Amino acid sequence: MECDAKLGFTGERIVPGETPAGIFHEHEMRYLFAGEFVRDRLVIDVASGTGVGTDLLMKFGARTCVGLELDFPSAAFAASFYGRSHFAVCDAMVTCLRGECADVVVSFETVEHLAEPRKFLQECKRLLRPGGHFICSTPNREVHRWYPPNPFHVHEFHPLEFVRLMDDFFCDCRIYGQGEVFFPFHLSRVLFTRFLEQVHFKEGLKRALRGPTATARETEFSRTSWHPAYEIKPYFPRWFVKPTYLIVVARKA
């Protein structure tokens, strides 16, 4: 594959040098978390995008890392820039790999895009060897339901719904949260910002109410970065503090 075009940032995948720092570091922290499971393992990154996270898993010591991505320009970009990993173009629900070929399957911010999430999870399970780990993230519906609808998302999950779905395919499911917010304040700010957008209020005040927006553009994930705002912690249901994203670590029996 050859990359002959500059990728634009749509908000749905990391584009090195184009993605705002906040979104960049959210994804970076997920791959840092997954890096704890990959040393000397055969790893598949489903919906690998531009490959920047796949490459980080190799830096953490994965024996082999294969990125699977439906979007050809993104896969071509990954193959051009991250030669230590392997990349292929295929559907997340019908991959091009034989069964039981991986020790770890990683897939971040994928399941909410799919009309058939159960088919996707069955395919991830097929790829795993017995005892292998599956690591998956998705937006927390409890928080994201208040944002404007995302046209790329088919279905977003509540925490209990997400875990129950994973329990149907895997065992030893452990749920984590990323990006905790103080929910009453966060909800008030989101709803007020949406109101201002509807009445076309001044952009400066809307930006201030949204909170600080990072403008720096970064190009590489680092295995030593740490960003407290995007920290991943074990999930505990609480009314006043909620994670923005959910992450499950599960195992194939």
Helices and strands as residue ranges (DSSP letters): H 21-34, G 35-37, E 42-46, H 52-59, E 64-69, H 72-81, E 86-89, E 102-108, G 111-113, H 117-127, E 128-139, H 141-144, H 159-167, E 171-182, H 183-198, H 203-210, G 228-230, E 232-234, E 241-251
